[in-house]
């Protein structure tokens, strides 16, 4: 009985040694994959740190550029406001001048059409300009064009 138990134990020991070899080989394979993954992880960390540094430098450059552009926009807005103020002032001056121009046109029209021989500062006599080298200018059938010199149109 002891011999049978010994032989069974030896058989179990051989099976366990065989399984131990298989497990050791599996462990070696997993250790190799683990080492490869650690190396890959180190490479990823290095590239990540490099990319973070590049990102940080790009970010500072973009922030500086953004500040410069903001200052430029603010200066352009100030200039735009000044130009708008000048435009409003010019428009108001133009409107005031237009008012006086209209009045002077009206006075001129009144002076030329309804003066009735009146004299004074507001009444100007109508000056008629006659060409020197033409005669019979006043007759309607002899109205001469000052541009081409022919009669019938002017």
C-alpha positions in Angstrom: 0.0 0.0 0.0 2.9 2.3 0.8 4.5 1.5 -2.5 1.3 2.3 -4.3 1.0 5.6 -2.5 4.7 6.4 -3.2 4.2 5.6 -6.9 1.1 7.8 -7.0 3.0 10.6 -5.3 5.9 10.3 -7.7 3.4 10.4 -10.6 1.8 13.5 -9.1 5.3 15.0 -8.6 6.1 14.5 -12.3 2.8 16.0 -13.4 3.4 18.9 -11.1 6.9 19.4 -12.4 5.6 19.4 -16.0 2.9 21.9 -15.0 5.6 24.0 -13.2 7.6 24.1 -16.5 4.6 25.2 -18.4 3.8 27.9 -15.9 7.4 29.1 -15.8 7.4 29.4 -19.6 4.1 31.3 -19.5 5.5 33.5 -16.8 8.6 34.2 -18.9 6.4 35.1 -21.9 4.3 37.5 -19.7 7.5 39.0 -18.2 8.7 39.7 -21.8 5.4 41.3 -22.8 5.4 43.2 -19.5 8.9 44.6 -20.3 7.9 45.5 -23.8 4.9 47.3 -22.5 7.0 49.1 -20.0 9.3 50.3 -22.7 6.4 51.4 -24.8 4.9 53.2 -21.8 8.2 55.1 -21.3 8.3 56.1 -25.0 4.7 57.3 -24.8 5.5 59.3 -21.6 8.6 60.9 -23.3 6.6 61.9 -26.4 3.8 63.2 -24.2 6.2 65.4 -22.3 7.7 66.7 -25.5 4.3 67.4 -26.9 3.3 69.1 -23.7 6.3 71.4 -23.9 5.6 72.2 -27.5 2.0 72.9 -26.6 3.1 75.2 -23.8 5.4 77.2 -26.1 2.7 77.4 -28.8 0.2 78.5 -26.2 2.4 81.3 -24.9 3.1 82.4 -28.5 -0.6 82.5 -29.3 -1.4 84.3 -26.1 1.2 87.0 -26.9 -0.2 87.3 -30.5 -3.7 87.5 -29.1 -2.7 90.3 -26.8 -1.0 92.2 -29.6 -4.1 91.7 -31.8 -6.4 92.9 -29.0 -4.3 96.1 -28.6 -4.4 96.6 -32.3 -8.2 96.2 -32.4 -8.6 98.6 -29.5 -6.5 101.2 -31.2 -8.4 100.7 -34.4 -11.7 101.1 -32.5 -10.5 104.3 -31.0 -9.4 105.6 -34.4 -12.8 104.5 -35.8 -14.6 106.5 -33.1 -12.5 109.5 -33.8 -13.3 109.2 -37.5 -17.0 108.8 -36.8 -16.9 112.0 -34.7 -15.1 113.8 -37.5 -17.7 112.5 -40.0 -20.6 113.6 -37.8 -18.9 117.1 -37.5 -18.4 117.2 -41.2 -22.0 116.2 -41.9 -23.3 118.9 -39.5 -21.0 121.5 -41.1 -22.2 120.4 -44.6 -25.8 120.6 -43.5 -25.3 124.1 -42.2 -23.4 125.1 -45.3 -26.1 123.6 -47.5 -28.7 125.6 -45.7 -26.7 128.8 -46.5 -26.1 127.6 -50.1 -29.8 127.0 -50.6 -30.6 130.5 -49.3 -28.0 132.1 -51.6 -29.5 130.2 -54.6 -32.9 131.4 -53.7 -31.7 135.0 -53.4 -30.0 134.8 -56.7 -33.1 133.5 -58.4 -35.2 136.2 -56.8 -32.7 138.9 -57.9 -32.6 137.6 -61.5 -36.3 137.0 -61.9 -38.2 139.4 -59.6 -35.9 142.4 -59.0 -38.2 144.8 -61.0 -35.5 147.4 -61.1 -34.9 147.4 -57.4 -31.5 148.3 -56.1 -29.5 147.6 -53.0 -27.4 144.9 -51.4 -29.9 142.1 -51.9 -30.8 143.1 -55.5 -28.1 142.5 -58.2 -28.7 143.5 -61.8 -28.5 140.7 -64.3 -25.4 140.8 -66.4 -25.8 139.5 -69.9 -22.7 138.3 -71.7 -22.6 138.8 -75.4 -20.0 137.1 -77.7 -17.9 139.7 -79.4 -17.6 138.0 -82.8 -21.3 137.4 -83.4 -24.1 139.7 -84.2 -27.9 139.3 -83.9 -27.5 137.2 -80.8 -30.8 138.4 -79.2 -33.1 137.2 -82.0 -34.6 133.8 -81.4 -34.0 132.6 -84.9 -30.3 133.5 -84.7 -29.5 132.0 -81.3 -25.9 130.8 -81.7 -24.4 127.8 -79.9 -21.4 128.9 -78.1 -19.9 125.4 -78.4 -20.1 124.7 -82.2 -21.1 128.1 -83.5 -24.3 127.0 -85.4 -27.8 128.4 -85.0 -30.9 126.7 -84.0 -29.7 125.1 -80.8 -27.7 126.2 -77.8 
